Amino acid sequence: MRLLLIKAVATALTIGATTASAVFVTAHLKNPAAPLQPAVLNTGNGTSTTSMDGTLTVGPSVQPSNAAPITSTYAS
């Protein structure tokens, strides 16, 4: 009888956790119209800030390139 109770409780907890996860995920759907963050190609040269210690220039870290695209990731 005790083994049956443990199995029933474990099954109920599993079903409850699965249901709660499904409800949470459906309540927090992504917005497909949202812009990509950060905007890399439209940024320009960056933003400069000057303080008493010097100048800090922040710009995009990913730059467009003319290099050939990678078509394989095979490594021996």
N, C-alpha and C positions, 0 to 999 in steps of 0.2 A: 504494500500500500504506500509506503514512504517513497519508494522508487518512482511510482506512478505520479505522485505529487511533485517530485523534483522535475520530472520530465514535463509535466503540465506547466509548471512555473517557467521553466526554461523556454518552452514553446511560446508561451504568452509574452515573455519579455522580448523574444526575437521578433514576433509579429508586431508588437508595440513599437519597438525601435525602428523596424522597417517602415511602418506606417508614419511615424513621426518624421523620419528622414524624407519620405516621399512628399509629405505636406510641406516641409521646409523648402525643399528644392523647387516645388511648383510655385511657392509663394515668392521666390527670389529669382525669377527668370532674367536672363540677360536682355538688354535692349539692343537689338541688331542695328538700330540706327545711330547708336552712340559712336562718336569719333574715336579713332585709335589714339591712345595716349602712350607716350608723348608724340606729338606731331613731329616727325623726323625730317621729311623732305620739304616742308613748308616753313621751316624755322628761320632760315637765312644764316647770317654769320654768328649769331649769338647775342647775348645781353651782357653789358659791362656794368660793373658796380665799382665805384671808387670810394675808398675809406682812407683813414690816416695811415694805414699800414701798406697800402698799395691798391692795385686794381685786380679785380677778379672777373674773368670773362667766362661765362657759362654758355656752351653751345651744344648742338646735338652730338651724341657720341657715335651715331651710326651715319656713315656718309655713303652716298651713291657711288658706284664704281663702274668702270668699263671692263672689269675682269670677266672672264668666261664663267658661266654658272657651274656649280658643282653638280655633276650628273651621277656620281657614284660615291659611296662612302665605304667601299670595300677596302679592307686592310688585311694584309697577309700576316 
